[in-house]
Amino acid sequence: MNNGRKEYTLFWFIENYSYCWHKNGKRLVSPNFTVDKLEDTTWALELYPRGQDDEDKDEMSLFLNRSEQDDGPRIVSLKYELSLLAADGSVIWYEEYDYAFKRGDGYGSDGLLQMDEILLGRKADYLPQDILTVRCKIWKGEGNVRNIGQSSARTRIRIEKNSFLHVVENFSTLQPNAKQTTTIQSHSKKGCFISSSLYFTEENMIMIEIVLSDTISANQILCKCELSLIDGSGSVIECGGTDNRYEAVRKSTHTILLSLSREAVLNRKSEYLPDDKLSLICECTFSSGIEFKKIEETLNEIPLSLIKQKSNYVPIKNDYKTAEKLSTYPSVLEDMKALYINQCLTDVEVKTETKSFPAHKIVLCARSPVFKAMMTNDMKEKITDCIHVDDLENDIVQQMLFFLYSDVIEDFQWSTATQLYYAADKYQIGKLKEVCSSFLVGNLTTTNAGELLLLADTHSDNDLKKSVEDFILENEEQVFGSKEWEMLMETNPLLVMKTMHLKYKREK
């Protein structure tokens, strides 16, 4: 007599999954679960975050294992499904199997997903709140499904943070490559726990070198380090960091480039270097093994209608596998970029003096009111399907058009940003103008402040102009004494006079 399909489901939640320290060949194992209605067999899931062997290096592997010691028969034949779930319970990946398990046997999938896809490419799908959800459904028989049980298991990877203050005395007198080192002592062992060294290169780039002591255990891995500068007013300014969670090779030394150059710090000495001291907060985050793993809840033959009413119920939506199907298609942004790169069905040209760039009217109109006016009114651009931009260089037009399709600027440099700012203002591309302004203000120095002041004044950008004026007055001696400022005095004496007069107006 056919009693239908007897099905058991395990949900395994792995918290802080991105912090798993496992090299190729190292595994995570779920808590054991015993299924009385499937001949008293005991099972566990086995997951290799970076692959089981060299053949599937940096690819996740997932298996169902039968315990070497349980009360079931010597061989148990069954069908099962292994899957990964999104936050809403929909299936992102799954595979079905039919296997005869002996005691101690394991069977599943090698190299099912690239580690980078889980941690980077589709992290929002696979790791909501940094939790990987694995589901295993085991069944015997066919026909109507009879739920014989459901368990929820949880494994949490332990995260430890260690924050310390690194103060560098006499920063302005440091010589290139001269390291200033501070050490942090362990609270549980003798000797150094972390050493932090600051130095700057011949190119004036500030570097922080974090070295881990031999006293740190093999399972204590430095996964992240975030750096912040404390200015004279006590404000905290983020200035760099490193995230090593996605690297397969574990390092004992980590070198981090600060986002602030030595010149940028010295240009704001009164703000960043009170008493000529540079103060940095270093926040190190370690992965240090398994905090706990346990079966949290078991439901024995509870009707599905009642299970769904529970607040912690994880819905099962694998009939159509919507998320899995949608993931195979590119995003709107990817399609738009491809449309520009492949130049498919272009209907307008943007021309410089030496080059023509095919584009799409609908995109230009959507992103720029100036282009929209050209294309929709009785202007020559509408009649000729051609927009002349003779005052822009070829690479600037290329960058501007790519931004219109993608919201991305590639290879941002100071000269590129000033020219793109000009183009963005001329064609009223508001977002591009703000992106350029932010970059320019963030890279102000005493030598380029006059150039940016002139740019802001020429385009009547009061917000940008005020930021530059504030910087100039904070660094007046260096700015007013520079050759660049002398050149500005010759070409724009009225602007220079008004700026220098601001000092006295603000003092009053």
C-alpha positions as CSV (number, residue, x, y, z in Angstrom):
1,M,0.0,0.0,0.0
2,N,1.3,3.5,-1.0
3,N,1.4,5.7,2.1
4,G,2.4,8.8,0.0
5,R,5.6,10.8,0.2
6,K,7.0,11.1,3.8
7,E,9.0,14.3,3.8
8,Y,11.4,15.9,6.4
9,T,12.8,19.4,6.1
10,L,15.9,21.0,7.7
11,F,16.6,24.7,7.6
12,W,20.2,25.5,8.4
13,F,21.0,29.2,9.1
14,I,24.7,30.2,9.0
15,E,25.2,33.6,10.6
16,N,28.1,35.9,9.7
17,Y,28.8,33.7,6.7
18,S,31.0,36.2,4.9
19,Y,33.5,35.8,7.9
20,C,34.0,32.1,7.3
21,W,37.8,31.5,7.5
22,H,37.8,28.2,5.7
23,K,40.5,27.4,3.1
24,N,39.9,25.0,0.3
25,G,39.3,21.6,1.9
26,K,37.9,23.0,5.2
27,R,34.3,22.4,6.1
28,L,31.3,23.7,8.1
29,V,29.1,21.0,9.5
30,S,25.5,21.5,10.7
31,P,24.2,20.0,13.9
32,N,23.0,16.4,13.6
33,F,19.3,15.8,13.2
34,T,17.6,12.4,13.6
35,V,14.5,11.4,11.6
36,D,12.5,8.8,13.4
37,K,10.0,8.3,10.6
38,L,12.8,7.6,8.2
39,E,14.1,4.5,9.9
40,D,15.7,6.3,12.8
41,T,18.5,7.7,10.7
42,T,20.8,10.6,11.7
43,W,22.1,13.2,9.3
44,A,24.1,16.4,9.0
45,L,24.8,18.8,6.2
46,E,28.4,19.5,5.2
47,L,29.4,22.7,3.5
48,Y,32.8,23.6,2.0
49,P,32.8,27.4,1.5
50,R,35.9,27.4,-0.8
51,G,35.6,23.9,-2.2
52,Q,36.3,20.3,-1.0
53,D,39.5,19.9,-3.1
54,D,41.7,21.6,-5.7
55,E,39.3,20.7,-8.6
56,D,36.6,23.0,-7.1
57,K,38.9,25.6,-5.5
58,D,37.0,28.8,-4.5
59,E,33.6,27.1,-5.3
60,M,31.1,26.1,-2.7
61,S,30.4,22.4,-2.2
62,L,27.4,21.0,-0.3
63,F,26.7,17.5,0.9
64,L,24.2,15.5,2.9
65,N,26.0,13.1,5.2
66,R,24.6,10.1,7.1
67,S,26.0,9.5,10.6
68,E,28.4,6.6,11.1
69,Q,26.4,5.5,14.1
70,D,22.6,5.6,14.0
71,D,19.8,3.0,14.6
72,G,18.8,2.7,11.0
73,P,19.4,-0.1,8.6
74,R,22.8,-0.6,6.9
75,I,21.7,1.0,3.7
76,V,19.0,3.6,3.3
77,S,17.8,4.7,-0.2
78,L,16.0,8.0,-0.4
79,K,15.6,11.1,-2.4
80,Y,16.5,14.6,-1.2
81,E,16.9,18.2,-2.3
82,L,19.6,20.6,-1.3
83,S,18.9,24.3,-1.9
84,L,19.9,27.9,-1.0
85,L,17.2,30.3,-0.1
86,A,16.7,34.0,-0.4
87,A,15.3,36.2,2.5
88,D,11.7,35.6,1.3
89,G,12.1,31.8,1.2
90,S,12.4,31.6,-2.6
91,V,15.0,29.2,-4.0
92,I,18.1,30.7,-5.6
93,W,19.9,27.4,-6.2
94,Y,18.8,23.8,-5.8
95,E,19.7,20.2,-6.9
96,E,17.8,16.9,-6.4
97,Y,19.5,13.6,-5.7
98,D,18.6,9.9,-5.4
99,Y,21.1,7.9,-3.4
100,A,21.6,4.8,-1.3
101,F,23.4,5.8,1.9
102,K,25.5,3.5,3.9
103,R,26.5,4.7,7.4
104,G,29.1,7.4,7.1
105,D,28.3,8.1,3.5
106,G,28.0,11.6,2.1
107,Y,26.7,12.8,-1.3
108,G,25.9,16.1,-2.9
109,S,27.4,18.7,-5.2
110,D,31.0,19.8,-5.8
111,G,31.7,23.3,-7.1
112,L,28.0,24.3,-7.2
113,L,28.7,28.1,-7.0
114,Q,31.6,30.5,-7.2
115,M,32.6,32.0,-3.9
116,D,32.8,35.4,-5.5
117,E,29.2,35.1,-6.7
118,I,27.9,34.5,-3.1
119,L,30.1,37.1,-1.4
120,L,30.3,39.8,-4.0
121,G,28.2,39.4,-7.2
122,R,24.9,38.5,-5.5
123,K,25.5,39.0,-1.9
124,A,22.1,40.7,-1.3
125,D,20.4,37.6,-2.6
126,Y,22.5,34.9,-1.0
127,L,23.4,36.6,2.3
128,P,20.6,38.9,3.6
129,Q,21.9,40.2,6.9
130,D,25.0,38.1,6.2
131,I,23.0,34.9,6.8
132,L,23.3,31.9,4.4
133,T,20.1,29.8,4.5
134,V,20.5,26.2,3.4
135,R,17.5,23.9,3.1
136,C,17.5,20.1,2.9
137,K,14.3,18.2,2.1
138,I,14.5,14.4,2.5
139,W,11.7,12.0,1.4
140,K,10.7,8.5,0.7
141,G,7.8,7.3,-1.3
142,E,5.7,9.1,-3.9
143,G,2.3,10.7,-4.1
144,N,0.7,13.1,-1.6
145,V,3.3,14.8,0.6
146,R,3.0,14.0,4.3
147,N,5.1,16.3,6.5
148,I,6.8,14.1,9.1
149,G,8.9,16.9,10.7
150,Q,10.8,20.1,10.3
151,S,13.9,21.3,12.2
152,S,15.7,24.6,12.3
153,A,19.5,24.6,13.0
154,R,21.7,27.6,13.5
155,T,25.5,28.0,13.3
156,R,27.1,31.3,14.2
157,I,30.6,32.3,13.2
158,R,32.2,34.3,16.0
159,I,33.3,37.9,15.3
160,E,35.6,39.8,17.5
161,K,36.6,43.5,17.2
162,N,39.7,45.1,18.5
163,S,39.9,48.9,18.2
164,F,42.9,51.0,19.2
165,L,44.3,54.5,18.8
166,H,47.5,55.0,16.8
167,V,49.0,58.4,17.5
168,V,52.0,59.7,15.4
169,E,54.0,62.5,17.0
170,N,55.7,65.2,14.9
171,F,54.0,64.0,11.8
172,S,55.2,67.0,9.7
173,T,58.8,66.1,10.2
174,L,58.6,62.4,9.3
175,Q,60.9,61.2,6.5
176,P,59.7,58.9,3.7
177,N,59.5,55.2,4.6
178,A,60.3,55.9,8.2
179,K,57.8,53.7,10.2
180,Q,56.1,54.9,13.3
181,T,54.9,51.8,15.1
182,T,52.5,51.1,18.0
183,T,51.8,47.8,19.6
184,I,48.6,46.4,21.1
185,Q,49.0,43.8,23.9
186,S,46.8,40.7,24.1
187,H,44.5,40.5,27.1
188,S,44.9,36.8,27.5
189,K,48.5,36.0,26.4
190,K,51.9,37.5,26.8
191,G,53.5,39.4,23.9
192,C,52.3,41.5,21.1
193,F,48.8,41.0,19.7
194,I,48.8,43.6,16.9
195,S,51.5,46.0,15.7
196,S,50.5,49.0,13.6
197,S,53.1,51.0,11.6
198,L,52.5,54.2,9.7
199,Y,54.8,55.6,7.0
200,F,54.5,57.5,3.8
201,T,56.0,56.8,0.4
202,E,58.2,58.9,-1.9
203,E,54.9,59.8,-3.7
204,N,53.5,61.1,-0.4
205,M,51.0,58.3,0.0
206,I,50.3,57.4,3.7
207,M,50.4,53.7,4.4
208,I,49.3,51.7,7.5
209,E,50.9,48.3,7.9
210,I,49.0,45.9,10.3
211,V,51.0,42.9,11.5
212,L,49.5,40.0,13.4
213,S,51.5,38.3,16.2
214,D,52.3,34.6,16.2
215,T,50.3,34.4,19.4
216,I,47.1,34.7,17.4
217,S,45.5,31.3,16.9
218,A,45.1,29.7,13.5
219,N,41.4,30.3,13.6
220,Q,41.7,34.0,14.4
221,I,41.7,35.7,11.0
222,L,41.9,39.5,10.4
223,C,38.9,40.0,8.1
224,K,38.4,43.8,8.1
225,C,40.3,46.8,9.2
226,E,38.7,50.3,9.1
227,L,40.7,53.5,9.6
228,S,39.4,56.9,10.8
229,L,41.2,60.2,11.5
230,I,40.3,62.2,14.6
231,D,40.6,65.9,13.9
232,G,41.2,68.7,16.4
233,S,37.6,69.1,17.2
234,G,37.1,65.5,18.0
235,S,35.3,64.6,14.8
236,V,35.9,61.2,13.2
237,I,36.7,61.1,9.5
238,E,36.8,57.8,7.6
239,C,40.0,57.5,5.7
240,G,40.5,54.0,4.4
241,G,40.4,50.3,5.2
242,T,40.7,46.8,3.9
243,D,38.3,43.9,3.6
244,N,39.9,40.5,3.3
245,R,36.9,38.3,3.7
246,Y,36.9,37.4,0.0
247,E,40.5,36.4,-0.3
248,A,41.4,32.7,-0.3
249,V,45.0,33.3,1.0
250,R,45.3,34.4,4.6
251,K,47.9,36.9,5.4
252,S,49.7,37.9,8.7
253,T,50.6,41.4,7.3
254,H,48.0,43.8,5.8
255,T,49.0,47.1,4.1
256,I,46.4,49.8,3.8
257,L,46.5,53.0,1.7
258,L,44.9,56.0,3.4
259,S,42.5,58.0,1.3
260,L,44.3,61.2,2.5
261,S,47.7,61.9,1.1
262,R,50.5,63.5,3.2
263,E,50.1,66.7,1.3
264,A,46.3,66.8,2.0
265,V,46.9,66.3,5.7
266,L,49.6,69.0,5.9
267,N,47.4,71.4,3.9
268,R,44.9,71.1,6.8
269,K,47.4,71.0,9.5
270,S,45.4,73.1,11.9
271,E,42.5,70.8,11.5
272,Y,44.1,67.4,11.2
273,L,47.3,67.8,13.2
274,P,46.7,69.4,16.5
275,D,50.1,69.8,18.2
276,D,51.5,68.1,15.1
277,K,49.9,64.8,16.1
278,L,48.1,62.5,13.7
279,S,45.5,60.4,15.5
280,L,44.0,57.4,13.9
281,I,41.4,54.9,15.1
282,C,42.1,51.4,13.8
283,E,39.1,49.0,14.1
284,C,40.1,45.4,13.4
285,T,37.5,42.7,13.0
286,F,38.5,39.1,13.4
287,S,36.8,35.8,12.6
288,S,37.6,33.4,15.4
289,G,35.8,30.1,14.9
290,I,32.3,28.8,15.6
291,E,30.5,30.6,18.4
292,F,27.7,28.0,18.6
293,K,25.8,25.5,16.5
294,K,22.6,23.9,17.7
295,I,19.2,22.6,16.7
296,E,16.8,25.4,17.7
297,E,13.4,23.9,17.0
298,T,11.9,20.6,15.9
299,L,8.3,20.3,14.7
300,N,7.0,16.7,14.5
301,E,4.2,16.1,12.1
302,I,2.7,19.5,12.7
303,P,0.2,20.3,9.8
304,L,1.7,22.8,7.3
305,S,-1.3,25.1,7.8
306,L,-0.3,25.6,11.4
307,I,3.4,25.9,10.7
308,K,2.7,28.8,8.4
309,Q,1.1,30.7,11.2
310,K,4.3,30.7,13.3
311,S,6.3,33.9,13.3
312,N,9.6,32.1,12.3
313,Y,8.1,30.1,9.5
314,V,10.3,30.1,6.4
315,P,8.1,29.9,3.3
316,I,8.9,27.4,0.6
317,K,8.6,28.9,-2.8
318,N,10.2,26.5,-5.2
319,D,7.4,25.7,-7.6
320,Y,8.4,28.3,-10.1
321,K,11.8,29.3,-8.7
322,T,11.3,33.0,-9.5
323,A,14.5,34.3,-8.0
324,E,16.5,31.6,-9.7
325,K,15.1,32.4,-13.1
326,L,15.3,36.2,-12.7
327,S,19.0,35.9,-11.8
328,T,19.9,34.6,-15.2
329,Y,18.9,37.9,-16.8
330,P,20.9,41.2,-16.8
331,S,19.9,44.2,-14.8
332,V,18.5,47.4,-16.4
333,L,21.9,49.1,-15.8
334,E,23.7,46.2,-17.5
335,D,21.4,46.4,-20.5
336,M,21.8,50.2,-20.8
337,K,25.6,49.9,-20.7
338,A,25.4,47.2,-23.4
339,L,23.1,49.4,-25.5
340,Y,25.8,52.1,-25.5
341,I,28.8,49.9,-25.9
342,N,27.2,47.9,-28.8
343,Q,25.8,51.0,-30.4
344,C,22.6,49.2,-31.2
345,L,19.8,51.2,-33.0
346,T,21.5,54.6,-32.4
347,D,19.6,57.6,-33.9
348,V,21.8,60.6,-33.1
349,E,25.4,61.6,-33.2
350,V,27.4,63.7,-30.8
351,K,30.3,65.2,-32.7
352,T,33.6,66.8,-31.5
353,E,36.0,68.4,-34.0
354,T,37.6,65.1,-34.8
355,K,35.3,62.3,-33.8
356,S,31.6,61.2,-33.9
357,F,29.9,59.3,-31.0
358,P,26.6,57.4,-31.9
359,A,24.0,57.7,-29.2
360,H,20.2,57.4,-28.5
361,K,17.9,60.4,-28.4
362,I,15.7,58.9,-25.7
363,V,18.7,58.5,-23.3
364,L,20.1,62.0,-23.9
365,C,16.6,63.5,-23.5
366,A,16.0,61.5,-20.2
367,R,19.3,62.6,-18.7
368,S,19.7,66.2,-19.9
369,P,17.0,68.9,-20.3
370,V,19.4,70.7,-22.7
371,F,19.6,67.7,-25.0
372,K,15.9,67.3,-24.7
373,A,15.3,70.8,-25.8
374,M,17.6,70.3,-28.8
375,M,15.8,67.0,-29.8
376,T,12.2,68.2,-29.3
377,N,12.1,71.8,-30.5
378,D,12.7,73.1,-34.0
379,M,16.4,73.3,-33.7
380,K,19.2,72.2,-36.1
381,E,20.1,69.3,-33.9
382,K,16.6,67.8,-34.3
383,I,16.7,68.3,-38.1
384,T,20.2,66.9,-38.6
385,D,20.2,64.3,-35.8
386,C,23.6,65.7,-34.8
387,I,24.8,67.5,-31.7
388,H,28.1,69.4,-32.1
389,V,30.2,69.7,-29.0
390,D,33.4,71.3,-30.5
391,D,34.4,72.7,-27.1
392,L,34.8,69.2,-25.6
393,E,37.7,66.8,-26.0
394,N,37.0,63.3,-27.3
395,D,37.7,61.4,-24.1
396,I,35.5,63.9,-22.1
397,V,32.5,63.2,-24.5
398,Q,33.2,59.5,-24.2
399,Q,33.1,59.8,-20.3
400,M,30.0,62.0,-20.3
401,L,28.0,59.6,-22.6
402,F,29.1,56.6,-20.6
403,F,27.8,58.3,-17.4
404,L,24.5,59.0,-19.1
405,Y,24.0,55.3,-19.7
406,S,25.6,53.9,-16.5
407,D,25.9,56.5,-13.7
408,V,29.6,55.5,-13.6
409,I,32.8,57.5,-14.2
410,E,35.9,55.5,-15.1
411,D,39.4,56.6,-14.3
412,F,38.5,59.8,-12.4
413,Q,41.4,62.3,-12.5
414,W,41.5,66.0,-11.5
415,S,41.7,67.3,-15.1
416,T,38.9,64.9,-16.2
417,A,36.7,66.1,-13.3
418,T,37.1,69.8,-14.1
419,Q,36.2,69.2,-17.8
420,L,33.3,66.9,-17.0
421,Y,32.1,69.5,-14.5
422,Y,32.1,72.1,-17.3
423,A,30.1,69.7,-19.6
424,A,27.7,68.7,-16.8
425,D,26.9,72.3,-16.1
426,K,26.5,73.3,-19.8
427,Y,24.1,70.4,-20.5
428,Q,22.4,70.5,-17.0
429,I,23.4,66.9,-16.1
430,G,22.8,67.5,-12.4
431,K,24.1,64.2,-11.0
432,L,27.3,64.3,-13.0
433,K,27.9,67.8,-11.8
434,E,27.5,66.7,-8.1
435,V,29.8,63.7,-8.6
436,C,32.5,66.0,-10.1
437,S,32.1,68.6,-7.4
438,S,32.5,66.0,-4.7
439,F,35.6,64.6,-6.2
440,L,37.2,68.0,-6.7
441,V,36.5,69.2,-3.2
442,G,37.8,65.9,-1.8
443,N,41.1,66.4,-3.7
444,L,41.7,70.1,-2.9
445,T,45.3,71.2,-2.3
446,T,47.0,74.6,-1.9
447,T,48.2,74.4,-5.5
448,N,44.9,73.6,-7.2
449,A,42.6,75.7,-5.0
450,G,42.8,78.8,-7.2
451,E,41.9,76.7,-10.3
452,L,38.8,75.3,-8.5
453,L,37.8,78.8,-7.2
454,L,37.9,80.1,-10.8
455,L,35.8,77.2,-12.0
456,A,33.2,77.7,-9.3
457,D,33.1,81.4,-9.9
458,T,32.8,81.0,-13.7
459,H,29.8,78.7,-13.3
460,S,28.2,80.7,-10.5
461,D,28.2,77.6,-8.3
462,N,27.9,79.2,-4.8
463,D,28.1,75.9,-2.8
464,L,31.3,74.8,-4.5
465,K,32.7,78.3,-4.3
466,K,32.1,78.5,-0.5
467,S,33.8,75.1,0.0
468,V,36.9,76.3,-1.9
469,E,36.9,79.7,-0.1
470,D,36.7,77.9,3.3
471,F,39.7,75.8,2.3
472,I,41.7,78.8,1.1
473,L,41.2,80.8,4.3
474,E,42.1,77.8,6.4
475,N,45.4,77.5,4.5
476,E,45.9,81.1,3.5
477,E,49.6,81.3,3.9
478,Q,50.3,78.3,1.6
479,V,47.7,79.4,-0.9
480,F,48.4,83.1,-1.1
481,G,52.1,82.4,-1.3
482,S,51.9,79.9,-4.1
483,K,52.9,80.5,-7.7
484,E,49.5,79.3,-8.8
485,W,47.8,82.1,-6.8
486,E,50.2,84.7,-8.3
487,M,49.1,83.6,-11.8
488,L,45.5,83.9,-10.7
489,M,46.2,87.4,-9.5
490,E,47.4,88.4,-12.9
491,T,44.5,86.8,-14.8
492,N,41.6,87.4,-12.4
493,P,42.6,90.2,-10.0
494,L,39.0,91.0,-9.0
495,L,38.3,87.4,-7.9
496,V,41.5,87.3,-5.9
497,M,40.8,90.6,-4.2
498,K,37.2,89.5,-3.2
499,T,38.6,86.2,-1.8
500,M,41.3,87.8,0.2
501,H,38.8,90.4,1.5
502,L,36.7,87.6,2.8
503,K,39.2,87.0,5.6
504,Y,38.5,90.5,7.1
505,K,34.8,90.3,6.6
506,R,34.6,86.9,8.4
507,E,36.8,88.2,11.3
508,K,34.3,91.0,11.9
